Amino acid sequence: DVLLDYLMTAYPEVTVLIDSGALLVAKSNKQVATSWLQAAPENIKGVIFFDDNKLTALDRTLHCTPFALSPLRERLDQVVVYLDDNHTRGTDLRLPAKAQAFVTLGPHMPKEKLTQAIMRMRQFGKGQRVHLVAPPEVARKINVGEGCTITCKDVVEWSLRNTISMLEGSLQQWAAQGALYARAETATHMLHHHHLLHNNNNNDNNNNNNNNNNNNNND
């Protein structure tokens, strides 16, 4: 509720909340949607959100309807939109040309995830705007110096650092898996080679026994 209160108090013009930082994960999507709608001004007629992985419209009577069947789908200039973390990529809504969004930042967010979240605003930079929102612990990680204002450039650089750290961790994991695979292959090869030697020795012993038997029979 703190985030929603801040949004409605400081940025009443924002009608899209893209929670890519998973700041509202403690609540269900319907709880967030209901809280936002009940506190929104009367000109807002509903809220669009994902309920059980289905795009849903919640109207002023708190009645839920599948988005495809709701009259609100033709009135996106009169609704607010909440996209939870799981739906901050791949969701495509025809939002108003002047729509503004909050995009939340979470710990260790890579650039690709940040970009995907921002691009839910399909006309970003062509009339649509985004406001980046970070909790204090994330803002400290962005670390631009005490008393300095965090800029979009700072956020992008921070997300790039996170991407590099993630890739380095993945490379180390791949290297460890590769070494383990190589050791397993070597052990398998050695066991196979030992098995062949054992079989060859048995064959040699059998041949020697057969020769001795043949010699005894001849005698």
N, C-alpha and C positions, 0 to 999 in steps of 0.2 A: 504493500500500500504506500510505502514511502516513495517508491519510484513513480507510481501513478499520481500521487499528490504533487510531487515535484513537477511532473509533466503538465498537469492541468493548471498548476499555479504559475509556473514560470514560462511555459510554452503552450498556451491554450490553442494555438494554431496548429499544433501537431496532431495529426489524426491517424498516424500509423506507428505502431510500436513493434520493432523487430528485435526480439530478445535473443540475439546471437550469443550474448554473454551468459545466458541461462541465469539471469538474476532473479527470475520469478519462478524458478523450478519448484519451489516449496509449495506452490499452489497449483491446482488444476487449471487448465485453460479456460474452462467454463467459469471458475471462480474469478479469474482475472477479468474475463470479458464482462461478467455481471457487475463487478465492482466499478469498472471503468464506465459502463453504460449508465449505472445509477448515479454516478457523480458528474456525468457529462451534461452540457447544456441541452435545453429542450430541442434545439435545432438538429441535434444528433438523433437519428431515428433508430439506430441499431448498431450492432457490432458484428464484424466478420471474424471468425476464428476457426481453428481446427478442433473438433470434438471427436474423440475416438478415431483420429486420423481422417476424418471427413470434413471438408470445408462446409461450415455451418453459419447461418445467420441467426442472430438473437435480436428480437425486436423489443419495443418498449414495454410490452406485456410480459417480457421474459420468456417468450415462446421461441423454441428453436425450430428452424426449418432448414432442410438441405439447401445450400447456397443456390444450386441450379434451379430450385423451385421457388425461391424467395423473390418477392418484388423488389427487395433491397439490392438485388444484383444489378438493377438498372438505375440505382440511386446511390452510387458509390461516393457522390459528393455530400451525402447526408449520413454517412456512417463513419465509424472508426474501425481500424483493422489491427488485430493482434496476431502476430506470427511468433509462435514459440520456437525454441532453439531447434527442434527437430524439423521445422518447416521453413527455415531461413534460406534454403536453397531449393530450387525447382518450382516454387510457388509463383504463379504468374497471374496477377490481377491488373485489370485496366484502371489504375488509380487516376484521380484527377490530375490534370497537367500541372497544377500548382501545389500538389500535396506535399506535406512535410512529414518526415519520419524521425523517430528516435531509433538509433542503432546502439545496442548495448555492447560493451566490451567485456570479455572474460579473461581469466588468467591464461597465459600461454597461447592466445589466439593467433594462428598463422595468417599470413596475408590472404591466402586463398579463401579462407572462411570469412574474413572481413569483406573481401570483394564480393563474394556471393551474397552476403547479407545486404550490402549496399545496393547491389543490382536488382533486388526485389523492386526497387524504384526504377522502373524501366526507362523513365525520362529524366533520370538524375543528370543534372547539369544542363537540362533543357527546360527548366521551369520547376522541376521537383528538387527538393533539398533534403539533406539529412543532417541530424545533430548527433554527434558521437557522445555517448554517456558511459563513464567508467566509475566503478566504486573506488573508494580511497586506496585499497590495496593494489588495484590495477594501475591507478594513476601514479602511484609511487614507483611502479615498475617501469612506466614510460619514462620517468626520471629526466626531466628537462632542466632541473635546477630549482632550488628553492625560490619561491616568489615569481617564477616564470609561468606564463600562460601556455598550456599545451595546445599545439596547432595540429592541423590535419597531417602535415608533414611529419611531425613527431610520432603520431599514431602509426602512420605507414612504416616508418623506420623501425618502430617497436615490433610491429607485426612481421617485418622482414627478419628481424633478429630471432623471433620465435620460430619462423620457418627454418632458418639455418640450424638452430638448435635441434629442431625436430628431425631434420635430415641427417644431422650428425649422429643423433641417437639411433636412427634407422640404419645408417651405415655400419655402426658398431654392432648392432644386432645381426645384420646380414653377414658381417664378417665372422661373428661368433658361430652363426648357423653354418656358414661355409666351412669353417674349420672343423666343426663337429661332423659334418657330412664327410669331409675328407678323411677324418680319422676312422669313421665307420666303414668307408670304402676300403681303406687300407687293411683294417681288421678282417673284413670279409674276404679280401683277396688273399690274405695270409692263411686264413682258415681253409679256403678253397685249395690253395697250393699245398698245404699240409695234408689235406684229404687225398689229393692226387698222389703225393709221395707215399702215403700209407697204403693206398690201393696198389701202387706199383710194387711196393715191397711185398705185399701179400701175393701178388701175381708171381713175383720172382720166387718166393718160397714155395708156392704151389707147383711151379715148373720144376724146381729142384726136386721136390718130393716125387713128382711123376717120373722124372728121369731115374731117380734111385729105385723106384718100384720096377721100372722097366728093366733096369740092370739086374735086379734080383731075380726077376722072372727069367731072364736069359740064362742066368747061372743055373 
